């Protein structure tokens, strides 16, 4: 078997050059296989935008329950947008969300989201809602880091940014916690969403 | 160099088959559709090459149903991983030998 019969066949090309091209081919396929991001940039951008009026409505609430209701409604809207745009992007890229990197992203993100939701219920029952913004920033950040481990590098970086905001919010007064919360769910989603949409096809 | 070339695994030393093995090495489990998009090949071509690799025990095929639609997924076996590593090693040795003969 001659190397010329391989993946990149060039008559008269020295075998070492062909070997180098075969190695490049392997690397490129591996990169393409690993780098698909199912994360929809435009979806993330829209989620960021919807969180801005939610902040305004939430600050007008007089009771902690009212504040929590606003954010739960916003979370439901954000989840719906995320699912719809995730499916749209996967269809556009011609890949399945039920296998490969798409499935890995969802399966690794889900445990943190479920844990965050359960703790939200527990804290609401205990009447301790002050810590919720910090908790959501940290859990969403942790889920995005693990979910992004099988995606493009931008996703874990987004998760780290959320976690940094979460850690900072542990040590600042209450008013600053709200600002960090908006910076995360509004600012980071808008900024990273635009970057992903432009860089990774939507 | 000639000995090394003669020892290349013919099962991997073909564009689509090398692509399938490389993609699965990075992507763990990939569906038939994912592989088709990734390697920019036709259904028939991919199916033919995947069958050869499956027959050799390099990849395993997992068939299931997703919302009543048949789903075919592939996974690299330990034999397939070993074959890819050997192939990459052979290519690197060829490069090293060529560089030793003609240093820059």
Interface residues (C-beta under 8 A of the other chain):
Chain A: X1 X2 X3 X5 X6 X7 X8 X14 X15 X16 X19 X20 X22 X23 X25 X26 X29 X30 X31 X32 X33 X34 X93 X94 X95 X96 X98 X99 X100 X101 X103 X104
Chain B: X1 X5 X6 X8 X10 X13 X14 X15 X18 X19 X22 X23 X24 X25 X26 X27 X28 X29 X30 X31 X33 X34 X37 X38 X39 X66 X71 X73 X84 X88 X91 X92 X94 X95 X97 X98 X99
